[in-house]
Amino acid sequence: MFKFLKKNKLFVQLTSINLVSKIGDKLFYTAMLTIATSLPNGSLAVMIVSASETLPILISLYLGAVADRQNQKLRYLIGSSLFRAFMYIGIGFIFRYPPTLILVLFASFLNLLSDISGNYSTALFSPFTKTLIKAENMEEAQGFVSVGTQLVTVLATFIGASLLTVCTESSLAMINALIFLIVALLYLLLKPSLKKQETKIKTSEHEKTFSIVTSNLRSFLSDHMLLNNLIQLAMLNGFFGGLTPLFALFIKDNNDLTLLSNPVKISLLSGMITLSMVFGNSLTTKVFRKYSTFHINIWSDLMIILVGAGFIFNNIWIILLANSCLAFLLGIVAPRFSADVVNRSPVERIGGIITSVNALLVIVPPLTSLIFPMISTISMILAYSSFIVYALLLIIISLFLTKRGRTKIGKSS
């Protein structure tokens, strides 16, 4: 990894700036939720805040295609960061007043605009990865991005929660605005070094945006192996979305690790998952090289069955160990999948394809975080068994799509 970082300094600098912007993405979320839950109609306020985080993901399907049509991507990256800074300055002024549902609504709207701009930046940033990194080094590059993203997410959430103990929500919003101003300045300083790379990026400026979006979706929906891996990764992410609520219910009646409080147990699970995923990201180019993404995904599905068994047999150790193994396997396979997508995608379409893939990858967790707790209201055993059914369904889908893909290849040959 260090050898790769040394050889690709420009990519590392650009990715590091992008990771700094991700700190801004996550830093204020805890503050928004804290304010929302403090209101008399807290449930509605939380729903509004959650919607402001979820809707930009869906809109990014369209924004990626818009970004691919832009010639001056560096200019728009700088502009996007400045726009986000102004949005958080606005949020900072809003929270100088006592919080009400109306103020939370206005702040959530500004947060929505900021996140839309952030997804637009991701699409603008994506083509540079393809022009800066050779195809054979793409897995290592995506491993570096994945490790950085995981660490930044944890760090930003921790910093945001810690800062709330010493400063107001308004001050934290201003700090967030300052982060985006710094990101804009860093992009500006790096702009001369990236000018040559920017000229290599083709654009789709003559095509209609809607036709680009539909073409992007067709490009990976028609590739059965890519589609299989996309479905697997999306639903594996979805499993983690449903895991935490059920784990919180499980530990209320579980007698293992009695020295730890329930919040600490939840933090322990989250920490083990994050560390295992980071470990897998860092070893993606070194371990299980003989095994395809398909095989590693099947092993991941089997880990979910083990997690379900741990819940059913009331054994927290099985749950923790199986989740760690699952996160490790996911950490290995995610950069490989990202590298495959980048290498297969034409540079003039890569922004739209990457944002479309990212949207589909993160759209399942909000659904599973609702579905699994809903099942638990009927029966906890039924909810735990649902994890096993979920894994078996993943295996069946994977085998079906793989068989269908091979049949299609056989017919074409």
C-alpha positions in Angstrom: 0.0 0.0 0.0 2.8 2.5 0.9 4.5 1.8 -2.4 1.3 2.5 -4.2 0.8 5.8 -2.3 4.3 6.9 -3.1 3.9 6.2 -6.8 0.5 7.9 -7.1 0.9 11.2 -5.1 -1.5 13.2 -7.2 -4.3 10.6 -6.8 -3.6 10.5 -3.0 -3.8 14.3 -2.7 -7.0 14.4 -4.7 -8.6 11.5 -2.7 -7.5 13.1 0.6 -9.3 16.3 -0.3 -12.4 14.3 -1.1 -12.1 12.5 2.2 -11.9 15.8 4.1 -15.1 16.8 2.4 -16.7 13.5 3.7 -15.8 14.7 7.2 -18.1 17.6 6.5 -20.8 15.2 5.3 -20.9 13.3 8.6 -19.9 15.9 11.2 -23.2 17.6 11.6 -25.6 14.6 11.3 -25.4 13.8 15.1 -26.2 17.4 15.9 -29.2 17.4 13.6 -30.6 14.2 15.2 -29.9 15.6 18.7 -31.9 18.7 18.0 -34.7 16.7 16.3 -35.1 14.3 19.2 -35.2 17.2 21.7 -38.4 18.6 20.2 -41.9 17.6 21.5 -42.8 16.1 18.1 -39.4 14.4 17.9 -40.5 11.5 15.7 -41.6 13.8 12.9 -38.5 15.9 13.2 -36.2 12.8 13.0 -38.1 11.6 9.9 -37.5 15.0 8.3 -33.8 14.9 9.1 -33.5 11.3 7.8 -35.3 12.2 4.6 -32.8 15.0 4.0 -30.1 12.4 4.2 -31.8 9.8 2.0 -33.3 11.8 -0.9 -30.0 13.0 -2.3 -29.0 9.4 -2.8 -32.0 9.0 -5.2 -31.4 12.3 -6.9 -27.7 11.3 -7.5 -28.9 8.9 -10.3 -29.7 12.0 -12.3 -26.8 14.3 -11.0 -24.1 11.8 -12.1 -25.3 12.2 -15.7 -25.3 16.0 -15.4 -21.7 15.9 -14.0 -20.5 13.8 -17.0 -21.6 16.6 -19.3 -19.4 19.2 -17.6 -16.1 20.1 -19.2 -14.6 22.1 -16.4 -15.0 19.6 -13.6 -12.3 21.1 -11.3 -14.1 24.5 -11.5 -17.4 22.9 -10.5 -15.7 20.9 -7.7 -14.5 24.2 -6.2 -17.9 25.8 -6.7 -19.7 22.8 -5.1 -17.6 23.1 -2.0 -18.2 26.8 -1.7 -22.0 26.2 -2.1 -21.9 23.7 0.7 -20.0 26.1 2.9 -22.8 28.7 2.4 -25.5 26.1 3.2 -23.9 25.4 6.5 -23.4 29.1 7.3 -27.2 29.3 6.8 -27.8 26.4 9.1 -25.5 28.0 11.7 -27.6 31.2 11.6 -30.8 29.1 11.9 -29.7 27.3 15.0 -28.8 30.6 16.8 -32.5 30.6 17.7 -34.3 28.1 20.0 -35.0 25.0 17.9 -38.6 24.4 16.6 -40.0 22.0 14.0 -40.1 24.8 11.4 -36.4 25.7 12.0 -35.5 22.0 11.7 -37.4 21.8 8.5 -35.5 24.8 7.0 -32.2 23.4 8.3 -33.0 20.0 6.8 -33.7 21.6 3.5 -30.3 23.3 3.5 -28.7 20.0 4.5 -30.6 18.4 1.6 -29.1 20.9 -0.8 -25.6 20.4 0.7 -25.8 16.6 0.3 -27.1 16.9 -3.3 -24.1 19.1 -4.0 -21.9 16.5 -2.3 -23.1 13.7 -4.5 -22.6 15.9 -7.5 -19.0 16.4 -6.4 -18.5 12.6 -6.2 -19.6 12.3 -9.8 -17.2 15.2 -10.8 -14.4 13.5 -8.9 -14.8 10.0 -10.3 -13.3 10.4 -13.8 -10.0 11.5 -12.3 -9.6 8.1 -10.7 -9.7 6.5 -14.1 -7.2 8.9 -15.7 -4.8 8.9 -12.8 -4.7 5.1 -12.0 -3.8 2.2 -14.3 -6.3 -0.6 -14.6 -4.0 -3.1 -12.9 -3.6 -0.8 -9.8 -7.3 0.0 -9.5 -8.1 -2.5 -6.8 -5.4 -1.0 -4.6 -6.7 2.5 -5.3 -10.2 1.5 -4.3 -8.9 -0.2 -1.2 -7.2 3.0 -0.2 -10.5 5.0 -0.8 -12.5 2.4 1.2 -10.1 2.4 4.2 -10.1 6.2 4.2 -13.9 6.4 3.9 -14.5 3.9 6.8 -12.0 5.8 9.1 -13.4 9.2 8.2 -17.0 8.1 8.9 -16.1 6.8 12.4 -13.8 9.8 13.1 -16.3 12.4 11.9 -19.1 10.9 13.9 -16.9 10.8 17.1 -15.7 14.4 16.6 -19.2 15.7 16.0 -20.5 14.0 19.1 -17.5 15.3 21.1 -17.8 18.8 19.9 -21.4 19.0 20.9 -20.3 18.7 24.5 -18.2 21.9 24.3 -20.0 24.0 21.6 -23.5 24.8 20.4 -25.1 23.4 17.3 -24.7 26.8 15.6 -21.0 26.8 16.2 -20.6 23.2 14.9 -22.4 24.2 11.7 -20.0 27.1 11.3 -17.1 24.7 11.8 -18.6 22.5 9.1 -18.8 25.5 6.8 -15.1 26.2 7.5 -14.3 22.6 6.5 -15.9 23.0 3.1 -14.1 26.4 2.6 -10.8 24.6 3.3 -11.8 21.8 0.8 -12.5 24.5 -1.9 -9.1 26.1 -1.2 -7.4 22.7 -1.5 -9.1 22.0 -4.8 -8.0 25.4 -6.0 -4.4 24.8 -5.0 -4.4 21.4 -6.7 -6.1 22.6 -9.9 -2.9 23.5 -11.9 -1.5 19.9 -11.3 -4.8 18.3 -12.5 -5.3 20.5 -15.6 -3.6 17.9 -17.9 -5.7 15.1 -16.5 -8.9 17.1 -16.9 -8.2 17.5 -20.7 -8.1 13.6 -21.0 -11.7 13.4 -19.7 -14.2 13.2 -22.5 -17.7 14.5 -21.9 -21.2 13.5 -23.0 -22.4 17.1 -23.5 -24.3 16.4 -26.8 -26.5 13.6 -25.3 -29.7 14.3 -23.4 -29.4 13.8 -19.6 -32.3 11.3 -19.4 -30.9 9.1 -22.1 -27.5 9.0 -20.3 -29.2 7.9 -17.1 -31.1 5.1 -18.8 -28.0 4.1 -20.7 -26.0 3.9 -17.4 -28.6 1.7 -15.8 -28.8 -0.6 -18.8 -25.0 -0.9 -18.9 -24.8 -2.8 -15.6 -28.3 -4.3 -15.6 -27.4 -6.2 -18.8 -24.2 -7.5 -17.3 -25.3 -10.5 -15.2 -22.1 -10.9 -13.3 -21.8 -7.2 -12.5 -25.5 -7.1 -11.6 -25.1 -10.2 -9.4 -22.2 -8.6 -7.5 -24.2 -5.3 -7.2 -27.3 -7.1 -5.7 -25.1 -9.1 -3.3 -23.2 -6.0 -2.0 -26.4 -3.9 -1.8 -28.2 -6.6 0.2 -25.1 -7.3 2.4 -25.1 -3.6 3.2 -28.8 -3.9 3.8 -28.2 -6.7 6.4 -26.1 -4.3 8.5 -29.0 -1.8 8.3 -31.3 -4.3 9.9 -28.7 -5.7 12.3 -28.3 -2.9 14.8 -32.0 -2.4 15.7 -32.4 -6.2 16.3 -29.1 -6.4 18.2 -30.3 -3.6 20.5 -33.5 -5.6 21.2 -31.5 -8.8 21.7 -29.1 -7.5 24.3 -31.9 -6.4 26.6 -32.5 -10.1 27.5 -29.1 -11.6 26.8 -26.8 -12.4 29.9 -23.4 -12.4 28.1 -20.9 -9.6 28.7 -22.8 -8.5 31.8 -19.9 -6.1 32.8 -20.7 -4.0 29.7 -23.7 -1.6 29.4 -26.0 -2.1 26.5 -24.8 1.1 24.7 -21.2 -0.2 25.0 -22.2 -3.5 23.6 -23.8 -1.8 20.6 -20.6 0.3 20.2 -18.5 -2.9 20.5 -20.5 -4.5 17.6 -20.1 -1.4 15.5 -16.4 -1.1 16.3 -15.7 -4.7 15.4 -17.6 -4.4 12.1 -15.7 -1.2 11.2 -12.2 -2.5 12.1 -12.8 -5.8 10.3 -14.0 -4.0 7.2 -10.9 -1.7 7.3 -8.7 -4.8 7.7 -10.4 -6.4 4.7 -10.0 -3.2 2.6 -6.3 -3.0 3.4 -5.7 -6.7 2.3 -7.9 -6.7 -0.8 -5.0 -7.1 -3.1 -3.2 -9.7 -1.0 -5.7 -12.4 0.2 -8.2 -14.7 -1.5 -6.7 -13.8 -4.9 -7.7 -17.2 -6.3 -11.3 -16.7 -5.4 -13.8 -14.7 -7.4 -16.1 -12.0 -6.0 -18.9 -14.5 -6.5 -17.3 -17.1 -4.2 -16.5 -14.5 -1.5 -20.1 -13.2 -1.6 -21.4 -16.7 -1.0 -19.1 -17.0 2.0 -20.5 -13.7 3.2 -24.1 -15.0 2.9 -23.1 -18.1 5.0 -21.9 -15.7 7.7 -25.3 -14.1 7.8 -26.8 -17.6 8.5 -24.3 -17.9 11.4 -25.4 -14.5 12.7 -29.1 -15.6 12.6 -28.1 -18.8 14.4 -26.3 -16.7 17.1 -29.5 -14.8 17.7 -31.7 -17.9 17.8 -29.3 -19.7 20.2 -28.9 -16.6 22.4 -25.1 -16.5 21.9 -23.6 -13.0 21.6 -20.1 -14.5 20.8 -21.3 -16.1 17.6 -23.0 -12.9 16.6 -19.8 -10.8 17.2 -17.5 -13.3 15.5 -19.7 -14.0 12.4 -20.3 -10.2 11.9 -16.6 -9.6 12.1 -15.9 -12.3 9.4 -18.7 -10.9 7.3 -17.3 -7.4 7.5 -13.8 -8.6 6.7 -15.1 -10.4 3.6 -17.1 -7.4 2.6 -14.0 -5.2 3.1 -12.1 -7.5 0.7 -14.7 -7.6 -2.0 -16.0 -4.0 -2.1 -12.8 -2.5 -3.5 -12.6 -5.2 -6.1 -16.1 -4.5 -7.2 -15.5 -0.8 -7.3 -12.3 -1.3 -9.4 -14.2 -3.6 -11.8 -16.9 -0.9 -12.3 -14.3 1.8 -12.8 -12.2 -0.3 -15.3 -15.3 -1.3 -17.3 -16.8 2.2 -17.5 -16.0 4.7 -20.3 -14.4 7.8 -18.8 -17.2 10.0 -20.3 -19.9 8.1 -18.4 -18.0 7.1 -15.2 -19.5 9.8 -13.0 -23.1 8.8 -13.8 -22.3 5.1 -13.5 -20.5 5.5 -10.1 -23.3 7.6 -8.6 -25.9 5.1 -9.9 -24.0 2.2 -8.4 -23.5 4.1 -5.1 -27.2 4.9 -4.9 -28.2 1.3 -5.4 -25.7 0.1 -2.8 -27.0 2.4 -0.1 -30.7 2.3 -0.8 -31.3 -1.1 0.9 -30.2 -0.3 4.5 -32.9 2.2 5.2 -35.5 -0.4 4.1 -34.1 -3.2 6.1 -33.8 -1.0 9.2 -37.6 -0.7 9.0 -38.5 -4.2 7.9 -36.6 -6.3 10.4 -37.8 -4.3 13.5 -41.3 -4.5 12.1 -41.0 -8.4 12.0 -39.7 -8.3 15.6 -43.1 -6.8 16.7 -44.7 -10.1 15.6 -42.0 -12.4 17.1 -38.3 -12.1 18.0 -37.6 -15.6 16.8 -39.3 -14.9 13.5 -37.1 -11.7 13.1 -33.9 -13.7 13.9 -35.0 -16.5 11.5 -35.5 -13.8 8.9 -31.8 -13.2 8.8 -31.3 -16.9 7.7 -34.1 -16.6 5.1 -32.5 -13.3 3.9 -29.1 -15.1 3.4 -30.7 -18.1 1.6 -32.5 -15.7 -0.7 -29.2 -14.0 -1.5 -27.6 -17.4 -2.3 -30.5 -18.3 -4.6 -30.4 -15.0 -6.4 -26.7 -15.3 -6.9 -26.8 -18.8 -8.3 -29.7 -17.9 -10.6 -28.0 -14.9 -12.1 -24.7 -16.7 -12.4 -26.4 -19.6 -14.3 -28.3 -17.2 -16.5 -25.2 -15.3 -17.3 -23.4 -18.5 -18.3 -26.3 -19.6 -20.4 -26.3 -16.2 -22.2 -22.5 -16.5 -22.9 -23.0 -20.1 -24.2 -25.7 -19.0 -26.6 -23.6 -16.1 -27.9 -20.6 -18.3 -28.5 
